[in-house]
Amino acid sequence: MGRGKIEIKRIENTTNRQVTFSKRRAGLIKKAQELAILCDAEVALIVFSNTGKLFDFASLSMPHILARYNKFQEHSQTSSAEVETEVQQNEEVNSLKEEISRLQFANLRLMGKDLTGLSLKELQQLEHQIDEWLLSVKCRKEKRATLEKESLRQQVQELRALLPSSYPPMVPYLELHPLGRSQSLRNHDAISSDMGRRYSSEKQGESDTSLHLGYNSTP
């Protein structure tokens, strides 16, 4: 008769459990030896019984195999961390590319381009947004102009404060340049004289016409 199938669960009987442990431990060590010899593999086996006893087997040296195992574990953890970091970097790069594409598309719309797919409501929202930005730019420009004007005024005051008290005050341009003023006056007088001559000529012409008409009317 064939051997019956044993249910894999904890053996409650202490004696039976100890006997089974001894038999299977010996069979496990034998299989480990065969695996190492047949396949030229480095095999290490560590077993603790339920009473705390240690049973081990190593095809070479147990410290050598354990050192190799620890080194492999460190390398595996490092590789896993590198792979995880690379995955995170790729996800971040893809996210940044999507953000750049979205911003470029929004910029085109603000410039009035590629508006085909927008609805009336979206166009109104875009118009309102542009109006708000224009208002913000105007406010910023006015503020900047005010600050520059105040800065220039402060510079003028500082320069005036550096001048001695006996320094003559600033005078208008024409007083500093009398030739220019006299030239302007001469130009003004010439224009006035020319207008006077024109007016006199016109009056003289009217008088001659009147005299001429009066002379022809006498019998």
Secondary structure as UniProt FT lines:
FT   HELIX           14..39
FT   STRAND          44..48
FT   TURN            50..51
FT   STRAND          54..58
FT   HELIX           62..110
FT   TURN            111..112
FT   TURN            116..117
FT   HELIX           120..162
FT   TURN            165..166
FT   HELIX           173..176
FT   HELIX           178..216
//
